[in-house]
Amino acid sequence: MSMKKQQKTTIILCALDPVGVPLYINRGENEMTAFNLACEFCGLHSYSGWRENTHGLYLLRGGRERKENLMIGLLEVPLLPKALEAVTDRLRYYNQYGEELYTKDKKQFEDYRDFIIRVLSKDCSGITDPNESYTSGYGGSHIWIAERSSGRRVLMMHF
């Protein structure tokens, strides 16, 4: 699937957790399902109050009803910088089409999560490298984007 063929979907604010952290989803998603998935994710990773430094959580399933192997984005600054909005499009894209792409493009013995980390990390580098303000990288099951000058993390994505 080419990204050019995909229409951009609107990201909306779904809910706030008990301490006021916003949950962002794609328009048309079931809000209660998304909220419950976000709570499961945060419980699994021991994010009490969705984490002290989390300013938002992106649960962008791309219209798929899948609950497993979702890549979640944690916003660690008050607002997602405009220069990084394309990252949320890629996050949604891989959550929506990742299984199809994996079947077609995986490396020998590569599992699904390693494949998504590899290709999404490459896309994030393509978005941040031309931009002098941000850098990206990955380690284990996480992809991160940070301010180049300060090293302050802006967004972290993981399963």
Buried (B, 14 or more C-beta within 10 A) or exposed (E): EEEEEBEEBEBEEBBEBEEEBBBBBBEEBEEEBBBEBBBEBBEEEEBEEBBEEBBBBBBBBBBBEBEEBBBBBBBBBEEBBEBBEBBBBBBBBBBBBBBEBBEEEBEEEBEBBBBBBBBBBEBBBEBBEEBEEBBBEBEEEBBBBBBBEEEEBBBBBBB
